[in-house]
Amino acid sequence: MILSDLLRNTRVRIPGNLAPVEITSVEEDSRNVTAGSLFVALRGFETDGHIHIKQALDSGAAAVLAERQVSDDQRICVNPDHDNRGILSLIAARFYDYPWDELVTIGITGTNGKTSTARMLHWILEKHDMQSGIMGTIGHLIGGKNVKANMTTPGALVTAGMMREMIQKGDRCCIMEVSSHALSLSRVDEVRFDAALFTNISQDHLDFHQSMEEYLNCKKHLFDLLKVNGTSIIGTYSAGFPSIDCAVTFGPRENDTYRISDISGELGRISFLFQTDGTSIPVEMSIPGKFNTFNAAGALAAAIELGVDPLSASKSLKDFPGVPGRFQSVSLGQDFLVAVDYAHTPDALERILRQASELTENRVIIVFGAGGDRDSSKRPLMGHIAENIADIVIITSDNPRTEAPDSIIGDIVAGLSSTPQCLVIVEPDRRTAIRSAISVAEAGDVVIIAGKGHEDYQILGKKRIHFDDREEAAAALEEVLE
């Protein structure tokens, strides 16, 4: 595609000699630039792409899109709006020829439940011969092949390119977890969705968003991106859900479009009634966690809105295998439950602990920490929640990043009362903390290892090391069971 077509109807100044230049790729990472590339310089949180413009030109870039004039090189176009993130979304859409127009697209946003809802919806659609790709936290899926994910919602270029690849590899649908960061940073501004689903909202990312109101408004932006005749789907089971005109709803209220009732859960199993159009459909799933009822209801609502028969959709979930790192059991035959979960917000931690309380025949033991360089205000809230529900609380490191682990732990401990009613153990080393929890577990206990879920790494400073809670739990169990 020629440069002038990529930048048409924008305010970017294109030097006359550049307008007819053929662009063979669009890159935001100068290390990927080859002859014929358009390099788009972005201002990031830790670096500025403008300092890499010379490297991009030396690598053969046919043109550079900058937010300011950095040299007199005639291959540099300047965006007078100083917002290359916004224009990159448009460029990506044009370069990859609007792939969402050729797919059934479903965007899922919310603080918790995005991954489980997406995976359940994928399961239903695949059972109904609708081959589907996924973009999400635990990994992407393209043409049935797993692709490692570095973030929940990729940048605009990667998103458009992956959707084009999905089409090429036979996918008919794309299910996308859409993060608040992606919505705020224009990663999906040009994407259009057949259905937009909101799960819930609770405190998270307040290091990035200035307030809960801003956070919610950012989430609501997803509904601005619907296709003509697209459908808004809102979960009403948790406080703070938005009011969206003409939306269909799912939750426990009498007037919800899809009503959930008669929820039952036990170890390794949940069931509920899913009511729509006056018909009550029993749903049974062989996974733990009553909260998965709401994830399942959201997936069912989306599937039905996309044309899947309600009864058939519900039956599809009976053999759903669960989601890695979401209340994932680690079992070597012990007489207590060990489960790894991604819960890293106050709301998610409370839900997983209350579920553990319902399942336990004895005590609840929780191992958790909090991420460094992230919203610090949620840390004492998590400490308070853990103290009030669990019997044994082991506070440890999560991904401390560039913060001192002891400082993060101190923030969590600040949420505890002066005389905790539970046993509190502080152990900064996560491996030791997990072993401590499993070594004190007794018959009938439930041990929850929270915060990292599917992640197989830990970030210490700016270094990423291999660390998998599931592996660590299994190793600890082997020691205990010897």
Secondary structure as a PSIPRED ss2 file (coil, helix, strand):
# PSIPRED VFORMAT (PSIPRED V4.0)

   1 M C   1.000  0.000  0.000
   2 I E   0.000  0.000  1.000
   3 L H   0.000  1.000  0.000
   4 S H   0.000  1.000  0.000
   5 D H   0.000  1.000  0.000
   6 L H   0.000  1.000  0.000
   7 L C   1.000  0.000  0.000
   8 R C   1.000  0.000  0.000
   9 N C   1.000  0.000  0.000
  10 T C   1.000  0.000  0.000
  11 R C   1.000  0.000  0.000
  12 V C   1.000  0.000  0.000
  13 R E   0.000  0.000  1.000
  14 I C   1.000  0.000  0.000
  15 P C   1.000  0.000  0.000
  16 G C   1.000  0.000  0.000
  17 N C   1.000  0.000  0.000
  18 L C   1.000  0.000  0.000
  19 A C   1.000  0.000  0.000
  20 P C   1.000  0.000  0.000
  21 V C   1.000  0.000  0.000
  22 E E   0.000  0.000  1.000
  23 I C   1.000  0.000  0.000
  24 T C   1.000  0.000  0.000
  25 S E   0.000  0.000  1.000
  26 V E   0.000  0.000  1.000
  27 E E   0.000  0.000  1.000
  28 E C   1.000  0.000  0.000
  29 D C   1.000  0.000  0.000
  30 S H   0.000  1.000  0.000
  31 R H   0.000  1.000  0.000
  32 N H   0.000  1.000  0.000
  33 V C   1.000  0.000  0.000
  34 T C   1.000  0.000  0.000
  35 A C   1.000  0.000  0.000
  36 G C   1.000  0.000  0.000
  37 S E   0.000  0.000  1.000
  38 L E   0.000  0.000  1.000
  39 F E   0.000  0.000  1.000
  40 V E   0.000  0.000  1.000
  41 A C   1.000  0.000  0.000
  42 L C   1.000  0.000  0.000
  43 R E   0.000  0.000  1.000
  44 G C   1.000  0.000  0.000
  45 F C   1.000  0.000  0.000
  46 E C   1.000  0.000  0.000
  47 T C   1.000  0.000  0.000
  48 D E   0.000  0.000  1.000
  49 G H   0.000  1.000  0.000
  50 H H   0.000  1.000  0.000
  51 I H   0.000  1.000  0.000
  52 H H   0.000  1.000  0.000
  53 I H   0.000  1.000  0.000
  54 K H   0.000  1.000  0.000
  55 Q H   0.000  1.000  0.000
  56 A H   0.000  1.000  0.000
  57 L H   0.000  1.000  0.000
  58 D H   0.000  1.000  0.000
  59 S C   1.000  0.000  0.000
  60 G C   1.000  0.000  0.000
  61 A C   1.000  0.000  0.000
  62 A C   1.000  0.000  0.000
  63 A E   0.000  0.000  1.000
  64 V E   0.000  0.000  1.000
  65 L E   0.000  0.000  1.000
  66 A E   0.000  0.000  1.000
  67 E C   1.000  0.000  0.000
  68 R C   1.000  0.000  0.000
  69 Q C   1.000  0.000  0.000
  70 V C   1.000  0.000  0.000
  71 S C   1.000  0.000  0.000
  72 D C   1.000  0.000  0.000
  73 D C   1.000  0.000  0.000
  74 Q C   1.000  0.000  0.000
  75 R C   1.000  0.000  0.000
  76 I E   0.000  0.000  1.000
  77 C E   0.000  0.000  1.000
  78 V E   0.000  0.000  1.000
  79 N C   1.000  0.000  0.000
  80 P C   1.000  0.000  0.000
  81 D C   1.000  0.000  0.000
  82 H C   1.000  0.000  0.000
  83 D C   1.000  0.000  0.000
  84 N H   0.000  1.000  0.000
  85 R H   0.000  1.000  0.000
  86 G H   0.000  1.000  0.000
  87 I H   0.000  1.000  0.000
  88 L H   0.000  1.000  0.000
  89 S H   0.000  1.000  0.000
  90 L H   0.000  1.000  0.000
  91 I H   0.000  1.000  0.000
  92 A H   0.000  1.000  0.000
  93 A H   0.000  1.000  0.000
  94 R H   0.000  1.000  0.000
  95 F H   0.000  1.000  0.000
  96 Y C   1.000  0.000  0.000
  97 D C   1.000  0.000  0.000
  98 Y C   1.000  0.000  0.000
  99 P H   0.000  1.000  0.000
 100 W H   0.000  1.000  0.000
 101 D H   0.000  1.000  0.000
 102 E H   0.000  1.000  0.000
 103 L C   1.000  0.000  0.000
 104 V E   0.000  0.000  1.000
 105 T E   0.000  0.000  1.000
 106 I E   0.000  0.000  1.000
 107 G E   0.000  0.000  1.000
 108 I E   0.000  0.000  1.000
 109 T E   0.000  0.000  1.000
 110 G C   1.000  0.000  0.000
 111 T C   1.000  0.000  0.000
 112 N C   1.000  0.000  0.000
 113 G C   1.000  0.000  0.000
 114 K H   0.000  1.000  0.000
 115 T H   0.000  1.000  0.000
 116 S H   0.000  1.000  0.000
 117 T H   0.000  1.000  0.000
 118 A H   0.000  1.000  0.000
 119 R H   0.000  1.000  0.000
 120 M H   0.000  1.000  0.000
 121 L H   0.000  1.000  0.000
 122 H H   0.000  1.000  0.000
 123 W H   0.000  1.000  0.000
 124 I H   0.000  1.000  0.000
 125 L H   0.000  1.000  0.000
 126 E H   0.000  1.000  0.000
 127 K H   0.000  1.000  0.000
 128 H C   1.000  0.000  0.000
 129 D C   1.000  0.000  0.000
 130 M C   1.000  0.000  0.000
 131 Q C   1.000  0.000  0.000
 132 S E   0.000  0.000  1.000
 133 G E   0.000  0.000  1.000
 134 I E   0.000  0.000  1.000
 135 M E   0.000  0.000  1.000
 136 G C   1.000  0.000  0.000
 137 T C   1.000  0.000  0.000
 138 I C   1.000  0.000  0.000
 139 G C   1.000  0.000  0.000
 140 H E   0.000  0.000  1.000
 141 L E   0.000  0.000  1.000
 142 I E   0.000  0.000  1.000
 143 G C   1.000  0.000  0.000
 144 G C   1.000  0.000  0.000
 145 K E   0.000  0.000  1.000
 146 N E   0.000  0.000  1.000
 147 V E   0.000  0.000  1.000
 148 K C   1.000  0.000  0.000
 149 A C   1.000  0.000  0.000
 150 N C   1.000  0.000  0.000
 151 M C   1.000  0.000  0.000
 152 T C   1.000  0.000  0.000
 153 T C   1.000  0.000  0.000
 154 P C   1.000  0.000  0.000
 155 G C   1.000  0.000  0.000
 156 A H   0.000  1.000  0.000
 157 L H   0.000  1.000  0.000
 158 V H   0.000  1.000  0.000
 159 T H   0.000  1.000  0.000
 160 A H   0.000  1.000  0.000
 161 G H   0.000  1.000  0.000
 162 M H   0.000  1.000  0.000
 163 M H   0.000  1.000  0.000
 164 R H   0.000  1.000  0.000
 165 E H   0.000  1.000  0.000
 166 M H   0.000  1.000  0.000
 167 I H   0.000  1.000  0.000
 168 Q H   0.000  1.000  0.000
 169 K C   1.000  0.000  0.000
 170 G C   1.000  0.000  0.000
 171 D C   1.000  0.000  0.000
 172 R C   1.000  0.000  0.000
 173 C E   0.000  0.000  1.000
 174 C E   0.000  0.000  1.000
 175 I E   0.000  0.000  1.000
 176 M E   0.000  0.000  1.000
 177 E E   0.000  0.000  1.000
 178 V C   1.000  0.000  0.000
 179 S C   1.000  0.000  0.000
 180 S H   0.000  1.000  0.000
 181 H H   0.000  1.000  0.000
 182 A H   0.000  1.000  0.000
 183 L H   0.000  1.000  0.000
 184 S H   0.000  1.000  0.000
 185 L C   1.000  0.000  0.000
 186 S C   1.000  0.000  0.000
 187 R C   1.000  0.000  0.000
 188 V C   1.000  0.000  0.000
 189 D C   1.000  0.000  0.000
 190 E C   1.000  0.000  0.000
 191 V C   1.000  0.000  0.000
 192 R C   1.000  0.000  0.000
 193 F E   0.000  0.000  1.000
 194 D E   0.000  0.000  1.000
 195 A E   0.000  0.000  1.000
 196 A E   0.000  0.000  1.000
 197 L E   0.000  0.000  1.000
 198 F E   0.000  0.000  1.000
 199 T C   1.000  0.000  0.000
 200 N C   1.000  0.000  0.000
 201 I C   1.000  0.000  0.000
 202 S C   1.000  0.000  0.000
 203 Q C   1.000  0.000  0.000
 204 D C   1.000  0.000  0.000
 205 H C   1.000  0.000  0.000
 206 L C   1.000  0.000  0.000
 207 D C   1.000  0.000  0.000
 208 F C   1.000  0.000  0.000
 209 H C   1.000  0.000  0.000
 210 Q C   1.000  0.000  0.000
 211 S C   1.000  0.000  0.000
 212 M H   0.000  1.000  0.000
 213 E H   0.000  1.000  0.000
 214 E H   0.000  1.000  0.000
 215 Y H   0.000  1.000  0.000
 216 L H   0.000  1.000  0.000
 217 N H   0.000  1.000  0.000
 218 C H   0.000  1.000  0.000
 219 K H   0.000  1.000  0.000
 220 K H   0.000  1.000  0.000
 221 H H   0.000  1.000  0.000
 222 L H   0.000  1.000  0.000
 223 F H   0.000  1.000  0.000
 224 D H   0.000  1.000  0.000
 225 L H   0.000  1.000  0.000
 226 L E   0.000  0.000  1.000
 227 K E   0.000  0.000  1.000
 228 V E   0.000  0.000  1.000
 229 N E   0.000  0.000  1.000
 230 G E   0.000  0.000  1.000
 231 T E   0.000  0.000  1.000
 232 S E   0.000  0.000  1.000
 233 I E   0.000  0.000  1.000
 234 I E   0.000  0.000  1.000
 235 G E   0.000  0.000  1.000
 236 T C   1.000  0.000  0.000
 237 Y C   1.000  0.000  0.000
 238 S C   1.000  0.000  0.000
 239 A C   1.000  0.000  0.000
 240 G C   1.000  0.000  0.000
 241 F C   1.000  0.000  0.000
 242 P C   1.000  0.000  0.000
 243 S C   1.000  0.000  0.000
 244 I C   1.000  0.000  0.000
 245 D C   1.000  0.000  0.000
 246 C C   1.000  0.000  0.000
 247 A C   1.000  0.000  0.000
 248 V E   0.000  0.000  1.000
 249 T E   0.000  0.000  1.000
 250 F E   0.000  0.000  1.000
 251 G E   0.000  0.000  1.000
 252 P C   1.000  0.000  0.000
 253 R C   1.000  0.000  0.000
 254 E C   1.000  0.000  0.000
 255 N C   1.000  0.000  0.000
 256 D C   1.000  0.000  0.000
 257 T C   1.000  0.000  0.000
 258 Y E   0.000  0.000  1.000
 259 R E   0.000  0.000  1.000
 260 I E   0.000  0.000  1.000
 261 S E   0.000  0.000  1.000
 262 D E   0.000  0.000  1.000
 263 I E   0.000  0.000  1.000
 264 S E   0.000  0.000  1.000
 265 G E   0.000  0.000  1.000
 266 E E   0.000  0.000  1.000
 267 L C   1.000  0.000  0.000
 268 G C   1.000  0.000  0.000
 269 R E   0.000  0.000  1.000
 270 I E   0.000  0.000  1.000
 271 S E   0.000  0.000  1.000
 272 F E   0.000  0.000  1.000
 273 L E   0.000  0.000  1.000
 274 F E   0.000  0.000  1.000
 275 Q E   0.000  0.000  1.000
 276 T E   0.000  0.000  1.000
 277 D C   1.000  0.000  0.000
 278 G C   1.000  0.000  0.000
 279 T E   0.000  0.000  1.000
 280 S E   0.000  0.000  1.000
 281 I E   0.000  0.000  1.000
 282 P E   0.000  0.000  1.000
 283 V E   0.000  0.000  1.000
 284 E E   0.000  0.000  1.000
 285 M E   0.000  0.000  1.000
 286 S C   1.000  0.000  0.000
 287 I C   1.000  0.000  0.000
 288 P C   1.000  0.000  0.000
 289 G C   1.000  0.000  0.000
 290 K C   1.000  0.000  0.000
 291 F C   1.000  0.000  0.000
 292 N H   0.000  1.000  0.000
 293 T H   0.000  1.000  0.000
 294 F H   0.000  1.000  0.000
 295 N H   0.000  1.000  0.000
 296 A H   0.000  1.000  0.000
 297 A H   0.000  1.000  0.000
 298 G H   0.000  1.000  0.000
 299 A H   0.000  1.000  0.000
 300 L H   0.000  1.000  0.000
 301 A H   0.000  1.000  0.000
 302 A H   0.000  1.000  0.000
 303 A H   0.000  1.000  0.000
 304 I H   0.000  1.000  0.000
 305 E H   0.000  1.000  0.000
 306 L C   1.000  0.000  0.000
 307 G C   1.000  0.000  0.000
 308 V C   1.000  0.000  0.000
 309 D C   1.000  0.000  0.000
 310 P H   0.000  1.000  0.000
 311 L H   0.000  1.000  0.000
 312 S H   0.000  1.000  0.000
 313 A H   0.000  1.000  0.000
 314 S H   0.000  1.000  0.000
 315 K H   0.000  1.000  0.000
 316 S H   0.000  1.000  0.000
 317 L H   0.000  1.000  0.000
 318 K H   0.000  1.000  0.000
 319 D H   0.000  1.000  0.000
 320 F C   1.000  0.000  0.000
 321 P C   1.000  0.000  0.000
 322 G C   1.000  0.000  0.000
 323 V C   1.000  0.000  0.000
 324 P C   1.000  0.000  0.000
 325 G C   1.000  0.000  0.000
 326 R C   1.000  0.000  0.000
 327 F C   1.000  0.000  0.000
 328 Q E   0.000  0.000  1.000
 329 S E   0.000  0.000  1.000
 330 V C   1.000  0.000  0.000
 331 S C   1.000  0.000  0.000
 332 L C   1.000  0.000  0.000
 333 G C   1.000  0.000  0.000
 334 Q C   1.000  0.000  0.000
 335 D C   1.000  0.000  0.000
 336 F C   1.000  0.000  0.000
 337 L E   0.000  0.000  1.000
 338 V E   0.000  0.000  1.000
 339 A E   0.000  0.000  1.000
 340 V E   0.000  0.000  1.000
 341 D E   0.000  0.000  1.000
 342 Y C   1.000  0.000  0.000
 343 A C   1.000  0.000  0.000
 344 H C   1.000  0.000  0.000
 345 T C   1.000  0.000  0.000
 346 P H   0.000  1.000  0.000
 347 D H   0.000  1.000  0.000
 348 A H   0.000  1.000  0.000
 349 L H   0.000  1.000  0.000
 350 E H   0.000  1.000  0.000
 351 R H   0.000  1.000  0.000
 352 I H   0.000  1.000  0.000
 353 L H   0.000  1.000  0.000
 354 R H   0.000  1.000  0.000
 355 Q H   0.000  1.000  0.000
 356 A H   0.000  1.000  0.000
 357 S H   0.000  1.000  0.000
 358 E H   0.000  1.000  0.000
 359 L H   0.000  1.000  0.000
 360 T C   1.000  0.000  0.000
 361 E C   1.000  0.000  0.000
 362 N C   1.000  0.000  0.000
 363 R C   1.000  0.000  0.000
 364 V E   0.000  0.000  1.000
 365 I E   0.000  0.000  1.000
 366 I E   0.000  0.000  1.000
 367 V E   0.000  0.000  1.000
 368 F E   0.000  0.000  1.000
 369 G C   1.000  0.000  0.000
 370 A C   1.000  0.000  0.000
 371 G C   1.000  0.000  0.000
 372 G C   1.000  0.000  0.000
 373 D C   1.000  0.000  0.000
 374 R C   1.000  0.000  0.000
 375 D C   1.000  0.000  0.000
 376 S C   1.000  0.000  0.000
 377 S C   1.000  0.000  0.000
 378 K H   0.000  1.000  0.000
 379 R H   0.000  1.000  0.000
 380 P H   0.000  1.000  0.000
 381 L H   0.000  1.000  0.000
 382 M H   0.000  1.000  0.000
 383 G H   0.000  1.000  0.000
 384 H H   0.000  1.000  0.000
 385 I H   0.000  1.000  0.000
 386 A H   0.000  1.000  0.000
 387 E H   0.000  1.000  0.000
 388 N H   0.000  1.000  0.000
 389 I H   0.000  1.000  0.000
 390 A C   1.000  0.000  0.000
 391 D C   1.000  0.000  0.000
 392 I E   0.000  0.000  1.000
 393 V E   0.000  0.000  1.000
 394 I E   0.000  0.000  1.000
 395 I E   0.000  0.000  1.000
 396 T C   1.000  0.000  0.000
 397 S C   1.000  0.000  0.000
 398 D C   1.000  0.000  0.000
 399 N C   1.000  0.000  0.000
 400 P C   1.000  0.000  0.000
 401 R E   0.000  0.000  1.000
 402 T C   1.000  0.000  0.000
 403 E C   1.000  0.000  0.000
 404 A C   1.000  0.000  0.000
 405 P H   0.000  1.000  0.000
 406 D H   0.000  1.000  0.000
 407 S H   0.000  1.000  0.000
 408 I H   0.000  1.000  0.000
 409 I H   0.000  1.000  0.000
 410 G H   0.000  1.000  0.000
 411 D H   0.000  1.000  0.000
 412 I H   0.000  1.000  0.000
 413 V H   0.000  1.000  0.000
 414 A C   1.000  0.000  0.000
 415 G C   1.000  0.000  0.000
 416 L C   1.000  0.000  0.000
 417 S C   1.000  0.000  0.000
 418 S C   1.000  0.000  0.000
 419 T C   1.000  0.000  0.000
 420 P C   1.000  0.000  0.000
 421 Q C   1.000  0.000  0.000
 422 C C   1.000  0.000  0.000
 423 L E   0.000  0.000  1.000
 424 V E   0.000  0.000  1.000
 425 I E   0.000  0.000  1.000
 426 V E   0.000  0.000  1.000
 427 E C   1.000  0.000  0.000
 428 P C   1.000  0.000  0.000
 429 D C   1.000  0.000  0.000
 430 R H   0.000  1.000  0.000
 431 R H   0.000  1.000  0.000
 432 T H   0.000  1.000  0.000
 433 A H   0.000  1.000  0.000
 434 I H   0.000  1.000  0.000
 435 R H   0.000  1.000  0.000
 436 S H   0.000  1.000  0.000
 437 A H   0.000  1.000  0.000
 438 I H   0.000  1.000  0.000
 439 S H   0.000  1.000  0.000
 440 V H   0.000  1.000  0.000
 441 A C   1.000  0.000  0.000
 442 E C   1.000  0.000  0.000
 443 A C   1.000  0.000  0.000
 444 G C   1.000  0.000  0.000
 445 D C   1.000  0.000  0.000
 446 V E   0.000  0.000  1.000
 447 V E   0.000  0.000  1.000
 448 I E   0.000  0.000  1.000
 449 I E   0.000  0.000  1.000
 450 A E   0.000  0.000  1.000
 451 G C   1.000  0.000  0.000
 452 K C   1.000  0.000  0.000
 453 G C   1.000  0.000  0.000
 454 H C   1.000  0.000  0.000
 455 E C   1.000  0.000  0.000
 456 D C   1.000  0.000  0.000
 457 Y E   0.000  0.000  1.000
 458 Q E   0.000  0.000  1.000
 459 I E   0.000  0.000  1.000
 460 L E   0.000  0.000  1.000
 461 G C   1.000  0.000  0.000
 462 K C   1.000  0.000  0.000
 463 K E   0.000  0.000  1.000
 464 R E   0.000  0.000  1.000
 465 I E   0.000  0.000  1.000
 466 H E   0.000  0.000  1.000
 467 F C   1.000  0.000  0.000
 468 D C   1.000  0.000  0.000
 469 D H   0.000  1.000  0.000
 470 R H   0.000  1.000  0.000
 471 E H   0.000  1.000  0.000
 472 E H   0.000  1.000  0.000
 473 A H   0.000  1.000  0.000
 474 A H   0.000  1.000  0.000
 475 A H   0.000  1.000  0.000
 476 A H   0.000  1.000  0.000
 477 L H   0.000  1.000  0.000
 478 E H   0.000  1.000  0.000
 479 E H   0.000  1.000  0.000
 480 V H   0.000  1.000  0.000
 481 L H   0.000  1.000  0.000
 482 E C   1.000  0.000  0.000
